[in-house]
Amino acid sequence: MENALQELCAVDGVLGCLLMSEDGIAIASHFDVTRDPERVAALTSSLVALVQRAASELGLGPFQSMMLEVEKSLLLVRQTSTGLLVVMGTRRANPGLLRVEMDLAAERVERRVRVE
């Protein structure tokens, strides 16, 4: 699991990433020391819950992924069979490339969980 996150974090512009449960518990993470993975997981869980509620009320279907774009950073979240995969990146990060790399990381994590 850690290898998949390390590879994802090697993508240009990525500040850190984590795999978390839907209720906001960090399962595995790869962040620099300035970011607390538990805090990132808790705040991401709140954001996802809000998006899920809005999607449900609008009849849009179940949550799959989201991207939050702010002045200095990007936050991408993707649903996986093992939880939520989260990537924080700088504005210079390529969102399309990050989505592709997140898909690959999710596949590696899911294969690893099946083996265990």
C-alpha positions as a LaTeX table, in Angstrom:
\begin{tabular}{lrrr}
\hline
Residue & $x$ (\AA) & $y$ (\AA) & $z$ (\AA) \\
\hline
Met1 & 0.00 & 0.00 & 0.00 \\
Glu2 & 2.79 & 2.39 & 0.96 \\
Asn3 & 4.55 & 1.77 & $-2.37$ \\
Ala4 & 1.43 & 2.73 & $-4.32$ \\
Leu5 & 1.16 & 5.97 & $-2.35$ \\
Gln6 & 4.88 & 6.73 & $-2.74$ \\
Glu7 & 4.63 & 6.25 & $-6.50$ \\
Leu8 & 1.58 & 8.51 & $-6.62$ \\
Cys9 & 3.39 & 11.17 & $-4.60$ \\
Ala10 & 6.29 & 11.08 & $-7.09$ \\
Val11 & 4.06 & 12.67 & $-9.75$ \\
Asp12 & 5.07 & 16.26 & $-10.46$ \\
Gly13 & 3.18 & 18.74 & $-8.31$ \\
Val14 & 1.89 & 16.25 & $-5.72$ \\
Leu15 & 2.24 & 17.45 & $-2.12$ \\
Gly16 & 0.96 & 14.27 & $-0.49$ \\
Cys17 & $-1.60$ & 11.52 & $-0.64$ \\
Leu18 & $-3.50$ & 9.17 & 1.60 \\
Leu19 & $-5.87$ & 6.27 & 1.67 \\
Met20 & $-8.65$ & 6.78 & 4.19 \\
Ser21 & $-11.85$ & 5.19 & 5.38 \\
Glu22 & $-15.08$ & 6.93 & 4.43 \\
Asp23 & $-15.57$ & 7.99 & 8.04 \\
Gly24 & $-12.33$ & 9.98 & 8.10 \\
Ile25 & $-9.68$ & 7.60 & 9.44 \\
Ala26 & $-6.30$ & 7.63 & 7.67 \\
Ile27 & $-5.33$ & 4.07 & 6.67 \\
Ala28 & $-2.01$ & 4.88 & 4.98 \\
Ser29 & $-0.41$ & 8.15 & 4.00 \\
His30 & 2.59 & 9.77 & 2.41 \\
Phe31 & 2.83 & 13.45 & 3.39 \\
Asp32 & 5.62 & 15.79 & 4.32 \\
Val33 & 5.88 & 16.61 & 8.02 \\
Thr34 & 3.87 & 19.83 & 7.69 \\
Arg35 & 0.60 & 18.02 & 6.97 \\
Asp36 & $-1.25$ & 15.88 & 9.51 \\
Pro37 & $-2.83$ & 12.92 & 7.67 \\
Glu38 & $-5.51$ & 12.49 & 10.34 \\
Arg39 & $-6.58$ & 16.12 & 9.92 \\
Val40 & $-6.58$ & 15.84 & 6.12 \\
Ala41 & $-8.68$ & 12.66 & 6.38 \\
Ala42 & $-11.19$ & 14.22 & 8.79 \\
Leu43 & $-11.66$ & 17.35 & 6.67 \\
Thr44 & $-11.87$ & 15.33 & 3.45 \\
Ser45 & $-14.52$ & 13.11 & 5.02 \\
Ser46 & $-16.61$ & 16.21 & 5.77 \\
Leu47 & $-16.24$ & 17.48 & 2.20 \\
Val48 & $-17.18$ & 14.12 & 0.70 \\
Ala49 & $-20.22$ & 13.80 & 2.99 \\
Leu50 & $-21.44$ & 17.21 & 1.80 \\
Val51 & $-20.90$ & 16.29 & $-1.87$ \\
Gln52 & $-22.66$ & 12.94 & $-1.35$ \\
Arg53 & $-25.66$ & 14.66 & 0.20 \\
Ala54 & $-25.84$ & 17.23 & $-2.60$ \\
Ala55 & $-25.52$ & 14.54 & $-5.27$ \\
Ser56 & $-28.26$ & 12.51 & $-3.62$ \\
Glu57 & $-30.65$ & 15.46 & $-3.31$ \\
Leu58 & $-30.03$ & 16.38 & $-6.95$ \\
Gly59 & $-30.52$ & 12.79 & $-8.10$ \\
Leu60 & $-27.02$ & 12.59 & $-9.57$ \\
Gly61 & $-26.12$ & 9.10 & $-8.34$ \\
Pro62 & $-23.46$ & 7.85 & $-5.95$ \\
Phe63 & $-20.17$ & 9.62 & $-5.29$ \\
Gln64 & $-17.22$ & 8.55 & $-7.45$ \\
Ser65 & $-14.70$ & 11.39 & $-7.35$ \\
Met66 & $-14.26$ & 15.10 & $-6.90$ \\
Met67 & $-11.71$ & 17.84 & $-7.40$ \\
Leu68 & $-11.42$ & 20.95 & $-5.26$ \\
Glu69 & $-9.48$ & 23.72 & $-6.95$ \\
Val70 & $-8.37$ & 26.63 & $-4.76$ \\
Glu71 & $-5.90$ & 29.48 & $-5.20$ \\
Lys72 & $-2.74$ & 27.56 & $-4.32$ \\
Ser73 & $-3.66$ & 23.89 & $-4.45$ \\
Leu74 & $-5.74$ & 21.02 & $-5.76$ \\
Leu75 & $-7.47$ & 18.32 & $-3.74$ \\
Leu76 & $-8.60$ & 15.23 & $-5.62$ \\
Val77 & $-10.64$ & 12.45 & $-4.02$ \\
Arg78 & $-11.52$ & 9.12 & $-5.62$ \\
Gln79 & $-13.71$ & 6.33 & $-4.29$ \\
Thr80 & $-12.03$ & 2.91 & $-4.21$ \\
Ser81 & $-13.18$ & $-0.48$ & $-2.96$ \\
Thr82 & $-10.95$ & 0.02 & 0.10 \\
Gly83 & $-11.94$ & 3.61 & 0.95 \\
Leu84 & $-11.11$ & 7.04 & $-0.40$ \\
Leu85 & $-7.87$ & 7.91 & $-2.18$ \\
Val86 & $-6.87$ & 11.55 & $-1.63$ \\
Val87 & $-4.21$ & 13.59 & $-3.42$ \\
Met88 & $-3.13$ & 17.13 & $-2.56$ \\
Gly89 & $-1.24$ & 18.95 & $-5.28$ \\
Thr90 & 0.07 & 22.33 & $-6.28$ \\
Arg91 & $-1.61$ & 24.39 & $-8.98$ \\
Arg92 & 1.09 & 23.30 & $-11.43$ \\
Ala93 & $-0.03$ & 19.66 & $-11.11$ \\
Asn94 & $-1.86$ & 18.29 & $-14.14$ \\
Pro95 & $-5.34$ & 17.20 & $-12.94$ \\
Gly96 & $-5.81$ & 14.79 & $-15.85$ \\
Leu97 & $-2.50$ & 13.08 & $-15.15$ \\
Leu98 & $-3.33$ & 12.96 & $-11.45$ \\
Arg99 & $-6.63$ & 11.20 & $-12.18$ \\
Val100 & $-4.87$ & 8.60 & $-14.33$ \\
Glu101 & $-2.20$ & 8.06 & $-11.66$ \\
Met102 & $-4.90$ & 7.82 & $-8.96$ \\
Asp103 & $-6.65$ & 5.10 & $-10.99$ \\
Leu104 & $-3.38$ & 3.16 & $-11.24$ \\
Ala105 & $-2.64$ & 3.62 & $-7.53$ \\
Ala106 & $-6.17$ & 2.47 & $-6.63$ \\
Glu107 & $-5.67$ & $-0.69$ & $-8.73$ \\
Arg108 & $-2.34$ & $-1.41$ & $-6.98$ \\
Val109 & $-3.90$ & $-0.90$ & $-3.53$ \\
Glu110 & $-6.89$ & $-3.08$ & $-4.38$ \\
Arg111 & $-4.61$ & $-5.87$ & $-5.66$ \\
Arg112 & $-2.56$ & $-5.62$ & $-2.47$ \\
Val113 & $-5.67$ & $-5.85$ & $-0.26$ \\
Arg114 & $-6.90$ & $-8.93$ & $-2.17$ \\
Val115 & $-3.54$ & $-10.66$ & $-1.61$ \\
Glu116 & $-3.59$ & $-9.98$ & 2.14 \\
\hline
\end{tabular}
